[in-house]
Every structure is written in C-alpha cells, then in structure tokens.
Amino acid sequence: MTNSIFETIRCNLTRVYIFYIPTSRWELVQDTIYKDTVPKELLDTVVFLDKEQKTTADVSKFQKFHFAEKGLIFDETMFMLLDAKETLSAAQFDHLFKKYWEHLDSFTFIAQWMHENIHTCFVAPEESIVSLFALQRQCFVKHHELMVQKYGQPEGNSWMDDWRNKIHTKVTVPVSLPDFQKKETKTLPVPKAKQPVKKKQELISDEEVDALLLETVFHVTL
C-alpha cells in the first residue's frame, strides 16, 4: 500500500510539467537519481508533459490553463497523504513522507532554477514560455511550503545539497531553441499606397462655352 501511494504522489510531480535540460547540465543530471530519465535528443529543448505524462515539444500545446490543473493535482497529493497518516503506522508514514520529500524538494529547486536561468540557457526565449516556467515555480513553491507547514521539513537530502552547489558553479552558454519550437511570425503584406486618381482635365469651361455661343451664333463678343 505504501509503495502504491508513493508511486502515485511521485508521478503527480511530473503530471503537467514543463522542463528543459541544457547540454552543459547533462553530466550533472547523470549524477542524480534522475539519471537516464530524459533522452539525449531532448537536450536544449523545452518539453511539456501533460496530465497523462505524454511528452510533447510542440509549443502550441503549452497552455497556461494546464497549471490550474497542477494545483488540483497537488491537492490530490495532499489528500492522499492525509489519508495515509490516518491509516499507516507512524513509522510507515514517516518513511513515505521522507521518500516523497526527497523528490518534492528536488523538483521545487529545479523548477526555481529553470525559471531563473531560462534566459541564460536560451537565446531570446518566447515570453509565453517564460511565463509558464514562472507559473510552474509558483505551484511547486506553494506545495513545498504547505508540506513544511503540515508535516515539518525532514532532515537530510545530502545528494541534493551537493548538487545545488554544482549546478550553480558551471557556466551555461545560451543556445537557440530548435526551429520547430519557434513560433512562426506571419509577415503581413504591406498594403500598396493608393495612387492618386488624376482628374480628367476639362477641355473647355462653361464660361468659355457661353462666350463661344454668343460670338458664333449671335455675333456678340464679350
């Protein structure tokens, strides 16, 4: 039962999740519990996992409303932990929460790092994508703080503390997002300036017509 609960709440962390791994950080990821979880071909690419954890790099599917769902997913985690605290022994719940905390603490730090460093890792990223990383950071920080308020902060996450120091010491060279991730900017045709319509020049004025009639018909010269 404990394992089943843990698998569900751990998966909740990456249900509705946006991320990227710069090439410069690849080796650091291989030193963590997340080794080999992301294929190399997705390096330097912004990737989105939907509610069913299906992966896409299509920016048209990155929508803000998904992160309203993220809040509901974290609520689901909270309710599962509340139920577990009532049904499991103190030792079992303590073990469950410490296992979950290790992942939550890691993902919260990563969410903050990705938001803070996106302009360092990518050249001129779309602001719509940047805003999604900001929303994700808020979701994780809020959930992280709620867990501390409710259950306290477990001691010890040594690999994460060590990794925090490593990830901040390496220099990242910004790269351009893949072409398929760049939103197409439609170039609107420049409207042609309307050519002024030339008025047809009048061959003879009304006054001239009157004068001509008087002269030719009535032999009156004006």
Biotite code that builds the C-alpha atoms (Angstrom):
import biotite.structure as struc

atoms = struc.array([
    struc.Atom([0.000, 0.000, 0.000], chain_id="A", res_id=1, res_name="MET", atom_name="CA", element="C"),
    struc.Atom([2.805, 2.422, 0.917], chain_id="A", res_id=2, res_name="THR", atom_name="CA", element="C"),
    struc.Atom([4.552, 1.820, -2.401], chain_id="A", res_id=3, res_name="ASN", atom_name="CA", element="C"),
    struc.Atom([1.309, 2.373, -4.310], chain_id="A", res_id=4, res_name="SER", atom_name="CA", element="C"),
    struc.Atom([0.714, 5.720, -2.594], chain_id="A", res_id=5, res_name="ILE", atom_name="CA", element="C"),
    struc.Atom([4.314, 6.752, -3.155], chain_id="A", res_id=6, res_name="PHE", atom_name="CA", element="C"),
    struc.Atom([4.217, 5.933, -6.871], chain_id="A", res_id=7, res_name="GLU", atom_name="CA", element="C"),
    struc.Atom([1.044, 7.971, -7.320], chain_id="A", res_id=8, res_name="THR", atom_name="CA", element="C"),
    struc.Atom([2.237, 11.080, -5.490], chain_id="A", res_id=9, res_name="ILE", atom_name="CA", element="C"),
    struc.Atom([5.678, 10.865, -7.099], chain_id="A", res_id=10, res_name="ARG", atom_name="CA", element="C"),
    struc.Atom([4.084, 10.710, -10.556], chain_id="A", res_id=11, res_name="CYS", atom_name="CA", element="C"),
    struc.Atom([1.951, 13.717, -9.619], chain_id="A", res_id=12, res_name="ASN", atom_name="CA", element="C"),
    struc.Atom([5.135, 15.809, -9.622], chain_id="A", res_id=13, res_name="LEU", atom_name="CA", element="C"),
    struc.Atom([5.524, 15.358, -13.375], chain_id="A", res_id=14, res_name="THR", atom_name="CA", element="C"),
    struc.Atom([1.871, 15.428, -14.360], chain_id="A", res_id=15, res_name="ARG", atom_name="CA", element="C"),
    struc.Atom([1.540, 18.817, -16.088], chain_id="A", res_id=16, res_name="VAL", atom_name="CA", element="C"),
    struc.Atom([5.238, 19.651, -16.087], chain_id="A", res_id=17, res_name="TYR", atom_name="CA", element="C"),
    struc.Atom([7.448, 21.781, -18.328], chain_id="A", res_id=18, res_name="ILE", atom_name="CA", element="C"),
    struc.Atom([11.215, 21.362, -18.361], chain_id="A", res_id=19, res_name="PHE", atom_name="CA", element="C"),
    struc.Atom([14.479, 21.628, -20.254], chain_id="A", res_id=20, res_name="TYR", atom_name="CA", element="C"),
    struc.Atom([17.974, 20.257, -19.767], chain_id="A", res_id=21, res_name="ILE", atom_name="CA", element="C"),
    struc.Atom([20.862, 22.284, -21.215], chain_id="A", res_id=22, res_name="PRO", atom_name="CA", element="C"),
    struc.Atom([23.744, 20.301, -22.691], chain_id="A", res_id=23, res_name="THR", atom_name="CA", element="C"),
    struc.Atom([26.019, 21.933, -20.113], chain_id="A", res_id=24, res_name="SER", atom_name="CA", element="C"),
    struc.Atom([23.979, 20.310, -17.311], chain_id="A", res_id=25, res_name="ARG", atom_name="CA", element="C"),
    struc.Atom([23.647, 16.827, -18.816], chain_id="A", res_id=26, res_name="TRP", atom_name="CA", element="C"),
    struc.Atom([26.544, 15.308, -16.889], chain_id="A", res_id=27, res_name="GLU", atom_name="CA", element="C"),
    struc.Atom([25.257, 16.775, -13.627], chain_id="A", res_id=28, res_name="LEU", atom_name="CA", element="C"),
    struc.Atom([21.867, 15.119, -14.168], chain_id="A", res_id=29, res_name="VAL", atom_name="CA", element="C"),
    struc.Atom([23.636, 11.790, -14.636], chain_id="A", res_id=30, res_name="GLN", atom_name="CA", element="C"),
    struc.Atom([24.959, 12.125, -11.074], chain_id="A", res_id=31, res_name="ASP", atom_name="CA", element="C"),
    struc.Atom([21.437, 12.247, -9.625], chain_id="A", res_id=32, res_name="THR", atom_name="CA", element="C"),
    struc.Atom([18.530, 9.863, -9.044], chain_id="A", res_id=33, res_name="ILE", atom_name="CA", element="C"),
    struc.Atom([17.131, 11.135, -12.368], chain_id="A", res_id=34, res_name="TYR", atom_name="CA", element="C"),
    struc.Atom([19.918, 9.586, -14.435], chain_id="A", res_id=35, res_name="LYS", atom_name="CA", element="C"),
    struc.Atom([18.775, 8.477, -17.916], chain_id="A", res_id=36, res_name="ASP", atom_name="CA", element="C"),
    struc.Atom([15.206, 9.692, -17.366], chain_id="A", res_id=37, res_name="THR", atom_name="CA", element="C"),
    struc.Atom([15.487, 12.140, -20.277], chain_id="A", res_id=38, res_name="VAL", atom_name="CA", element="C"),
    struc.Atom([16.870, 11.020, -23.675], chain_id="A", res_id=39, res_name="PRO", atom_name="CA", element="C"),
    struc.Atom([19.796, 12.993, -25.065], chain_id="A", res_id=40, res_name="LYS", atom_name="CA", element="C"),
    struc.Atom([17.851, 14.062, -28.148], chain_id="A", res_id=41, res_name="GLU", atom_name="CA", element="C"),
    struc.Atom([15.698, 16.278, -25.918], chain_id="A", res_id=42, res_name="LEU", atom_name="CA", element="C"),
    struc.Atom([18.653, 18.330, -24.680], chain_id="A", res_id=43, res_name="LEU", atom_name="CA", element="C"),
    struc.Atom([18.355, 22.093, -25.250], chain_id="A", res_id=44, res_name="ASP", atom_name="CA", element="C"),
    struc.Atom([14.636, 21.682, -25.938], chain_id="A", res_id=45, res_name="THR", atom_name="CA", element="C"),
    struc.Atom([11.639, 22.820, -23.902], chain_id="A", res_id=46, res_name="VAL", atom_name="CA", element="C"),
    struc.Atom([9.451, 19.781, -23.226], chain_id="A", res_id=47, res_name="VAL", atom_name="CA", element="C"),
    struc.Atom([5.939, 19.556, -21.788], chain_id="A", res_id=48, res_name="PHE", atom_name="CA", element="C"),
    struc.Atom([4.365, 16.574, -20.030], chain_id="A", res_id=49, res_name="LEU", atom_name="CA", element="C"),
    struc.Atom([0.564, 16.658, -19.958], chain_id="A", res_id=50, res_name="ASP", atom_name="CA", element="C"),
    struc.Atom([-1.758, 15.268, -17.299], chain_id="A", res_id=51, res_name="LYS", atom_name="CA", element="C"),
    struc.Atom([-1.294, 11.745, -18.664], chain_id="A", res_id=52, res_name="GLU", atom_name="CA", element="C"),
    struc.Atom([2.502, 12.326, -18.792], chain_id="A", res_id=53, res_name="GLN", atom_name="CA", element="C"),
    struc.Atom([2.578, 12.304, -22.572], chain_id="A", res_id=54, res_name="LYS", atom_name="CA", element="C"),
    struc.Atom([5.576, 14.240, -23.864], chain_id="A", res_id=55, res_name="THR", atom_name="CA", element="C"),
    struc.Atom([5.447, 16.986, -26.477], chain_id="A", res_id=56, res_name="THR", atom_name="CA", element="C"),
    struc.Atom([7.803, 19.703, -27.681], chain_id="A", res_id=57, res_name="ALA", atom_name="CA", element="C"),
    struc.Atom([5.042, 21.440, -29.661], chain_id="A", res_id=58, res_name="ASP", atom_name="CA", element="C"),
    struc.Atom([4.807, 24.928, -28.156], chain_id="A", res_id=59, res_name="VAL", atom_name="CA", element="C"),
    struc.Atom([1.224, 25.313, -29.369], chain_id="A", res_id=60, res_name="SER", atom_name="CA", element="C"),
    struc.Atom([0.249, 22.738, -26.714], chain_id="A", res_id=61, res_name="LYS", atom_name="CA", element="C"),
    struc.Atom([1.884, 24.675, -23.864], chain_id="A", res_id=62, res_name="PHE", atom_name="CA", element="C"),
    struc.Atom([-1.104, 26.409, -22.280], chain_id="A", res_id=63, res_name="GLN", atom_name="CA", element="C"),
    struc.Atom([-1.426, 28.395, -19.052], chain_id="A", res_id=64, res_name="LYS", atom_name="CA", element="C"),
    struc.Atom([-4.687, 26.734, -18.049], chain_id="A", res_id=65, res_name="PHE", atom_name="CA", element="C"),
    struc.Atom([-2.784, 23.470, -17.552], chain_id="A", res_id=66, res_name="HIS", atom_name="CA", element="C"),
    struc.Atom([-1.133, 24.939, -14.484], chain_id="A", res_id=67, res_name="PHE", atom_name="CA", element="C"),
    struc.Atom([-4.516, 25.449, -12.851], chain_id="A", res_id=68, res_name="ALA", atom_name="CA", element="C"),
    struc.Atom([-4.740, 21.655, -13.132], chain_id="A", res_id=69, res_name="GLU", atom_name="CA", element="C"),
    struc.Atom([-1.340, 21.393, -11.443], chain_id="A", res_id=70, res_name="LYS", atom_name="CA", element="C"),
    struc.Atom([-2.835, 22.931, -8.308], chain_id="A", res_id=71, res_name="GLY", atom_name="CA", element="C"),
    struc.Atom([-5.589, 20.297, -8.322], chain_id="A", res_id=72, res_name="LEU", atom_name="CA", element="C"),
    struc.Atom([-3.005, 17.547, -8.772], chain_id="A", res_id=73, res_name="ILE", atom_name="CA", element="C"),
    struc.Atom([-1.111, 18.785, -5.715], chain_id="A", res_id=74, res_name="PHE", atom_name="CA", element="C"),
    struc.Atom([-4.412, 18.868, -3.805], chain_id="A", res_id=75, res_name="ASP", atom_name="CA", element="C"),
    struc.Atom([-4.824, 15.197, -4.706], chain_id="A", res_id=76, res_name="GLU", atom_name="CA", element="C"),
    struc.Atom([-1.376, 14.531, -3.241], chain_id="A", res_id=77, res_name="THR", atom_name="CA", element="C"),
    struc.Atom([-2.289, 16.371, -0.064], chain_id="A", res_id=78, res_name="MET", atom_name="CA", element="C"),
    struc.Atom([-5.477, 14.336, 0.419], chain_id="A", res_id=79, res_name="PHE", atom_name="CA", element="C"),
    struc.Atom([-3.614, 11.084, -0.182], chain_id="A", res_id=80, res_name="MET", atom_name="CA", element="C"),
    struc.Atom([-1.033, 11.997, 2.455], chain_id="A", res_id=81, res_name="LEU", atom_name="CA", element="C"),
    struc.Atom([-3.765, 12.963, 4.936], chain_id="A", res_id=82, res_name="LEU", atom_name="CA", element="C"),
    struc.Atom([-5.457, 9.585, 4.413], chain_id="A", res_id=83, res_name="ASP", atom_name="CA", element="C"),
    struc.Atom([-2.119, 7.790, 4.692], chain_id="A", res_id=84, res_name="ALA", atom_name="CA", element="C"),
    struc.Atom([-1.366, 9.489, 8.004], chain_id="A", res_id=85, res_name="LYS", atom_name="CA", element="C"),
    struc.Atom([-4.656, 8.137, 9.357], chain_id="A", res_id=86, res_name="GLU", atom_name="CA", element="C"),
    struc.Atom([-4.227, 4.566, 8.109], chain_id="A", res_id=87, res_name="THR", atom_name="CA", element="C"),
    struc.Atom([-0.474, 3.906, 8.276], chain_id="A", res_id=88, res_name="LEU", atom_name="CA", element="C"),
    struc.Atom([1.655, 3.482, 11.347], chain_id="A", res_id=89, res_name="SER", atom_name="CA", element="C"),
    struc.Atom([3.792, 6.437, 12.386], chain_id="A", res_id=90, res_name="ALA", atom_name="CA", element="C"),
    struc.Atom([6.933, 4.704, 11.116], chain_id="A", res_id=91, res_name="ALA", atom_name="CA", element="C"),
    struc.Atom([5.342, 3.841, 7.767], chain_id="A", res_id=92, res_name="GLN", atom_name="CA", element="C"),
    struc.Atom([4.054, 7.366, 7.227], chain_id="A", res_id=93, res_name="PHE", atom_name="CA", element="C"),
    struc.Atom([7.395, 8.869, 8.213], chain_id="A", res_id=94, res_name="ASP", atom_name="CA", element="C"),
    struc.Atom([9.128, 6.663, 5.637], chain_id="A", res_id=95, res_name="HIS", atom_name="CA", element="C"),
    struc.Atom([6.557, 7.543, 2.961], chain_id="A", res_id=96, res_name="LEU", atom_name="CA", element="C"),
    struc.Atom([6.823, 11.266, 3.570], chain_id="A", res_id=97, res_name="PHE", atom_name="CA", element="C"),
    struc.Atom([10.634, 11.275, 3.598], chain_id="A", res_id=98, res_name="LYS", atom_name="CA", element="C"),
    struc.Atom([10.699, 9.449, 0.264], chain_id="A", res_id=99, res_name="LYS", atom_name="CA", element="C"),
    struc.Atom([8.215, 11.916, -1.209], chain_id="A", res_id=100, res_name="TYR", atom_name="CA", element="C"),
    struc.Atom([10.039, 14.893, 0.280], chain_id="A", res_id=101, res_name="TRP", atom_name="CA", element="C"),
    struc.Atom([13.291, 13.904, -1.410], chain_id="A", res_id=102, res_name="GLU", atom_name="CA", element="C"),
    struc.Atom([11.607, 14.185, -4.815], chain_id="A", res_id=103, res_name="HIS", atom_name="CA", element="C"),
    struc.Atom([9.473, 17.234, -3.975], chain_id="A", res_id=104, res_name="LEU", atom_name="CA", element="C"),
    struc.Atom([12.445, 19.166, -2.613], chain_id="A", res_id=105, res_name="ASP", atom_name="CA", element="C"),
    struc.Atom([14.432, 18.309, -5.752], chain_id="A", res_id=106, res_name="SER", atom_name="CA", element="C"),
    struc.Atom([11.661, 19.251, -8.182], chain_id="A", res_id=107, res_name="PHE", atom_name="CA", element="C"),
    struc.Atom([10.980, 22.512, -6.354], chain_id="A", res_id=108, res_name="THR", atom_name="CA", element="C"),
    struc.Atom([14.616, 23.510, -6.604], chain_id="A", res_id=109, res_name="PHE", atom_name="CA", element="C"),
    struc.Atom([14.723, 22.501, -10.280], chain_id="A", res_id=110, res_name="ILE", atom_name="CA", element="C"),
    struc.Atom([11.519, 24.465, -11.021], chain_id="A", res_id=111, res_name="ALA", atom_name="CA", element="C"),
    struc.Atom([13.089, 27.557, -9.464], chain_id="A", res_id=112, res_name="GLN", atom_name="CA", element="C"),
    struc.Atom([16.380, 27.039, -11.287], chain_id="A", res_id=113, res_name="TRP", atom_name="CA", element="C"),
    struc.Atom([14.713, 26.590, -14.694], chain_id="A", res_id=114, res_name="MET", atom_name="CA", element="C"),
    struc.Atom([12.704, 29.775, -14.256], chain_id="A", res_id=115, res_name="HIS", atom_name="CA", element="C"),
    struc.Atom([15.691, 31.817, -13.078], chain_id="A", res_id=116, res_name="GLU", atom_name="CA", element="C"),
    struc.Atom([18.069, 30.525, -15.770], chain_id="A", res_id=117, res_name="ASN", atom_name="CA", element="C"),
    struc.Atom([15.951, 30.229, -18.910], chain_id="A", res_id=118, res_name="ILE", atom_name="CA", element="C"),
    struc.Atom([17.421, 33.432, -20.374], chain_id="A", res_id=119, res_name="HIS", atom_name="CA", element="C"),
    struc.Atom([20.902, 32.135, -19.553], chain_id="A", res_id=120, res_name="THR", atom_name="CA", element="C"),
    struc.Atom([20.255, 28.810, -21.262], chain_id="A", res_id=121, res_name="CYS", atom_name="CA", element="C"),
    struc.Atom([18.351, 30.008, -24.332], chain_id="A", res_id=122, res_name="PHE", atom_name="CA", element="C"),
    struc.Atom([18.723, 32.946, -26.672], chain_id="A", res_id=123, res_name="VAL", atom_name="CA", element="C"),
    struc.Atom([15.594, 35.145, -26.595], chain_id="A", res_id=124, res_name="ALA", atom_name="CA", element="C"),
    struc.Atom([13.034, 32.523, -25.461], chain_id="A", res_id=125, res_name="PRO", atom_name="CA", element="C"),
    struc.Atom([9.358, 33.279, -26.130], chain_id="A", res_id=126, res_name="GLU", atom_name="CA", element="C"),
    struc.Atom([7.889, 35.232, -23.203], chain_id="A", res_id=127, res_name="GLU", atom_name="CA", element="C"),
    struc.Atom([4.834, 32.948, -23.300], chain_id="A", res_id=128, res_name="SER", atom_name="CA", element="C"),
    struc.Atom([7.145, 30.024, -22.455], chain_id="A", res_id=129, res_name="ILE", atom_name="CA", element="C"),
    struc.Atom([8.977, 32.013, -19.778], chain_id="A", res_id=130, res_name="VAL", atom_name="CA", element="C"),
    struc.Atom([5.638, 32.775, -18.096], chain_id="A", res_id=131, res_name="SER", atom_name="CA", element="C"),
    struc.Atom([4.832, 29.053, -17.907], chain_id="A", res_id=132, res_name="LEU", atom_name="CA", element="C"),
    struc.Atom([8.062, 28.411, -16.017], chain_id="A", res_id=133, res_name="PHE", atom_name="CA", element="C"),
    struc.Atom([7.067, 31.214, -13.631], chain_id="A", res_id=134, res_name="ALA", atom_name="CA", element="C"),
    struc.Atom([3.649, 29.615, -13.046], chain_id="A", res_id=135, res_name="LEU", atom_name="CA", element="C"),
    struc.Atom([5.217, 26.200, -12.505], chain_id="A", res_id=136, res_name="GLN", atom_name="CA", element="C"),
    struc.Atom([7.673, 27.641, -9.992], chain_id="A", res_id=137, res_name="ARG", atom_name="CA", element="C"),
    struc.Atom([4.776, 29.183, -8.042], chain_id="A", res_id=138, res_name="GLN", atom_name="CA", element="C"),
    struc.Atom([2.929, 25.846, -7.957], chain_id="A", res_id=139, res_name="CYS", atom_name="CA", element="C"),
    struc.Atom([5.927, 23.941, -6.619], chain_id="A", res_id=140, res_name="PHE", atom_name="CA", element="C"),
    struc.Atom([6.954, 26.579, -4.077], chain_id="A", res_id=141, res_name="VAL", atom_name="CA", element="C"),
    struc.Atom([3.398, 26.789, -2.723], chain_id="A", res_id=142, res_name="LYS", atom_name="CA", element="C"),
    struc.Atom([3.111, 22.995, -2.408], chain_id="A", res_id=143, res_name="HIS", atom_name="CA", element="C"),
    struc.Atom([6.584, 22.763, -0.871], chain_id="A", res_id=144, res_name="HIS", atom_name="CA", element="C"),
    struc.Atom([5.722, 25.382, 1.750], chain_id="A", res_id=145, res_name="GLU", atom_name="CA", element="C"),
    struc.Atom([2.408, 23.668, 2.533], chain_id="A", res_id=146, res_name="LEU", atom_name="CA", element="C"),
    struc.Atom([4.190, 20.356, 3.136], chain_id="A", res_id=147, res_name="MET", atom_name="CA", element="C"),
    struc.Atom([6.602, 22.041, 5.565], chain_id="A", res_id=148, res_name="VAL", atom_name="CA", element="C"),
    struc.Atom([3.730, 23.725, 7.422], chain_id="A", res_id=149, res_name="GLN", atom_name="CA", element="C"),
    struc.Atom([1.761, 20.483, 7.679], chain_id="A", res_id=150, res_name="LYS", atom_name="CA", element="C"),
    struc.Atom([4.451, 17.878, 8.322], chain_id="A", res_id=151, res_name="TYR", atom_name="CA", element="C"),
    struc.Atom([7.680, 19.730, 9.025], chain_id="A", res_id=152, res_name="GLY", atom_name="CA", element="C"),
    struc.Atom([10.862, 19.524, 6.985], chain_id="A", res_id=153, res_name="GLN", atom_name="CA", element="C"),
    struc.Atom([12.687, 16.182, 7.107], chain_id="A", res_id=154, res_name="PRO", atom_name="CA", element="C"),
    struc.Atom([16.414, 16.368, 7.668], chain_id="A", res_id=155, res_name="GLU", atom_name="CA", element="C"),
    struc.Atom([18.897, 15.158, 5.139], chain_id="A", res_id=156, res_name="GLY", atom_name="CA", element="C"),
    struc.Atom([18.853, 15.360, 1.372], chain_id="A", res_id=157, res_name="ASN", atom_name="CA", element="C"),
    struc.Atom([22.610, 15.260, 1.002], chain_id="A", res_id=158, res_name="SER", atom_name="CA", element="C"),
    struc.Atom([22.802, 14.490, -2.724], chain_id="A", res_id=159, res_name="TRP", atom_name="CA", element="C"),
    struc.Atom([20.530, 17.445, -3.424], chain_id="A", res_id=160, res_name="MET", atom_name="CA", element="C"),
    struc.Atom([22.567, 19.820, -1.267], chain_id="A", res_id=161, res_name="ASP", atom_name="CA", element="C"),
    struc.Atom([25.725, 18.760, -3.080], chain_id="A", res_id=162, res_name="ASP", atom_name="CA", element="C"),
    struc.Atom([24.025, 19.077, -6.488], chain_id="A", res_id=163, res_name="TRP", atom_name="CA", element="C"),
    struc.Atom([22.790, 22.588, -5.702], chain_id="A", res_id=164, res_name="ARG", atom_name="CA", element="C"),
    struc.Atom([26.385, 23.718, -5.325], chain_id="A", res_id=165, res_name="ASN", atom_name="CA", element="C"),
    struc.Atom([27.489, 22.004, -8.541], chain_id="A", res_id=166, res_name="LYS", atom_name="CA", element="C"),
    struc.Atom([24.708, 23.317, -10.761], chain_id="A", res_id=167, res_name="ILE", atom_name="CA", element="C"),
    struc.Atom([25.417, 26.916, -9.768], chain_id="A", res_id=168, res_name="HIS", atom_name="CA", element="C"),
    struc.Atom([29.165, 26.721, -10.403], chain_id="A", res_id=169, res_name="THR", atom_name="CA", element="C"),
    struc.Atom([29.076, 25.700, -14.075], chain_id="A", res_id=170, res_name="LYS", atom_name="CA", element="C"),
    struc.Atom([28.752, 28.327, -16.779], chain_id="A", res_id=171, res_name="VAL", atom_name="CA", element="C"),
    struc.Atom([25.986, 27.903, -19.329], chain_id="A", res_id=172, res_name="THR", atom_name="CA", element="C"),
    struc.Atom([26.346, 29.169, -22.874], chain_id="A", res_id=173, res_name="VAL", atom_name="CA", element="C"),
    struc.Atom([22.942, 30.252, -24.261], chain_id="A", res_id=174, res_name="PRO", atom_name="CA", element="C"),
    struc.Atom([21.699, 28.252, -27.229], chain_id="A", res_id=175, res_name="VAL", atom_name="CA", element="C"),
    struc.Atom([18.865, 28.894, -29.654], chain_id="A", res_id=176, res_name="SER", atom_name="CA", element="C"),
    struc.Atom([15.679, 26.892, -29.302], chain_id="A", res_id=177, res_name="LEU", atom_name="CA", element="C"),
    struc.Atom([15.092, 24.384, -32.104], chain_id="A", res_id=178, res_name="PRO", atom_name="CA", element="C"),
    struc.Atom([13.418, 25.902, -35.150], chain_id="A", res_id=179, res_name="ASP", atom_name="CA", element="C"),
    struc.Atom([10.272, 23.805, -34.630], chain_id="A", res_id=180, res_name="PHE", atom_name="CA", element="C"),
    struc.Atom([9.823, 25.428, -31.215], chain_id="A", res_id=181, res_name="GLN", atom_name="CA", element="C"),
    struc.Atom([9.928, 28.958, -32.533], chain_id="A", res_id=182, res_name="LYS", atom_name="CA", element="C"),
    struc.Atom([6.525, 30.422, -33.124], chain_id="A", res_id=183, res_name="LYS", atom_name="CA", element="C"),
    struc.Atom([6.046, 31.373, -36.727], chain_id="A", res_id=184, res_name="GLU", atom_name="CA", element="C"),
    struc.Atom([5.688, 35.076, -37.214], chain_id="A", res_id=185, res_name="THR", atom_name="CA", element="C"),
    struc.Atom([3.384, 35.718, -40.104], chain_id="A", res_id=186, res_name="LYS", atom_name="CA", element="C"),
    struc.Atom([4.536, 38.594, -42.271], chain_id="A", res_id=187, res_name="THR", atom_name="CA", element="C"),
    struc.Atom([1.552, 40.587, -43.331], chain_id="A", res_id=188, res_name="LEU", atom_name="CA", element="C"),
    struc.Atom([1.676, 42.009, -46.849], chain_id="A", res_id=189, res_name="PRO", atom_name="CA", element="C"),
    struc.Atom([2.454, 45.695, -46.907], chain_id="A", res_id=190, res_name="VAL", atom_name="CA", element="C"),
    struc.Atom([-0.558, 47.500, -48.337], chain_id="A", res_id=191, res_name="PRO", atom_name="CA", element="C"),
    struc.Atom([0.285, 49.346, -51.514], chain_id="A", res_id=192, res_name="LYS", atom_name="CA", element="C"),
    struc.Atom([-0.167, 53.074, -51.383], chain_id="A", res_id=193, res_name="ALA", atom_name="CA", element="C"),
    struc.Atom([-3.149, 54.172, -53.354], chain_id="A", res_id=194, res_name="LYS", atom_name="CA", element="C"),
    struc.Atom([-2.170, 56.080, -56.416], chain_id="A", res_id=195, res_name="GLN", atom_name="CA", element="C"),
    struc.Atom([-3.868, 59.472, -56.571], chain_id="A", res_id=196, res_name="PRO", atom_name="CA", element="C"),
    struc.Atom([-6.599, 59.498, -59.145], chain_id="A", res_id=197, res_name="VAL", atom_name="CA", element="C"),
    struc.Atom([-5.897, 62.107, -61.740], chain_id="A", res_id=198, res_name="LYS", atom_name="CA", element="C"),
    struc.Atom([-8.878, 64.217, -62.585], chain_id="A", res_id=199, res_name="LYS", atom_name="CA", element="C"),
    struc.Atom([-9.592, 64.445, -66.255], chain_id="A", res_id=200, res_name="LYS", atom_name="CA", element="C"),
    struc.Atom([-8.704, 67.849, -67.475], chain_id="A", res_id=201, res_name="GLN", atom_name="CA", element="C"),
    struc.Atom([-11.758, 69.739, -68.735], chain_id="A", res_id=202, res_name="GLU", atom_name="CA", element="C"),
    struc.Atom([-11.381, 70.637, -72.393], chain_id="A", res_id=203, res_name="LEU", atom_name="CA", element="C"),
    struc.Atom([-13.428, 73.886, -72.091], chain_id="A", res_id=204, res_name="ILE", atom_name="CA", element="C"),
    struc.Atom([-15.179, 75.606, -69.211], chain_id="A", res_id=205, res_name="SER", atom_name="CA", element="C"),
    struc.Atom([-18.862, 76.559, -69.047], chain_id="A", res_id=206, res_name="ASP", atom_name="CA", element="C"),
    struc.Atom([-17.976, 80.245, -69.283], chain_id="A", res_id=207, res_name="GLU", atom_name="CA", element="C"),
    struc.Atom([-15.964, 79.590, -72.420], chain_id="A", res_id=208, res_name="GLU", atom_name="CA", element="C"),
    struc.Atom([-18.886, 77.645, -73.939], chain_id="A", res_id=209, res_name="VAL", atom_name="CA", element="C"),
    struc.Atom([-21.263, 80.566, -73.290], chain_id="A", res_id=210, res_name="ASP", atom_name="CA", element="C"),
    struc.Atom([-18.818, 83.042, -74.795], chain_id="A", res_id=211, res_name="ALA", atom_name="CA", element="C"),
    struc.Atom([-18.333, 80.875, -77.864], chain_id="A", res_id=212, res_name="LEU", atom_name="CA", element="C"),
    struc.Atom([-22.086, 80.552, -78.443], chain_id="A", res_id=213, res_name="LEU", atom_name="CA", element="C"),
    struc.Atom([-22.610, 84.296, -78.129], chain_id="A", res_id=214, res_name="LEU", atom_name="CA", element="C"),
    struc.Atom([-19.805, 85.004, -80.553], chain_id="A", res_id=215, res_name="GLU", atom_name="CA", element="C"),
    struc.Atom([-20.611, 82.374, -83.185], chain_id="A", res_id=216, res_name="THR", atom_name="CA", element="C"),
    struc.Atom([-24.408, 82.384, -83.057], chain_id="A", res_id=217, res_name="VAL", atom_name="CA", element="C"),
    struc.Atom([-25.311, 85.888, -82.003], chain_id="A", res_id=218, res_name="PHE", atom_name="CA", element="C"),
    struc.Atom([-22.097, 87.618, -83.092], chain_id="A", res_id=219, res_name="HIS", atom_name="CA", element="C"),
    struc.Atom([-21.627, 89.131, -79.672], chain_id="A", res_id=220, res_name="VAL", atom_name="CA", element="C"),
    struc.Atom([-18.078, 89.462, -78.431], chain_id="A", res_id=221, res_name="THR", atom_name="CA", element="C"),
    struc.Atom([-17.570, 89.587, -74.653], chain_id="A", res_id=222, res_name="LEU", atom_name="CA", element="C"),
])
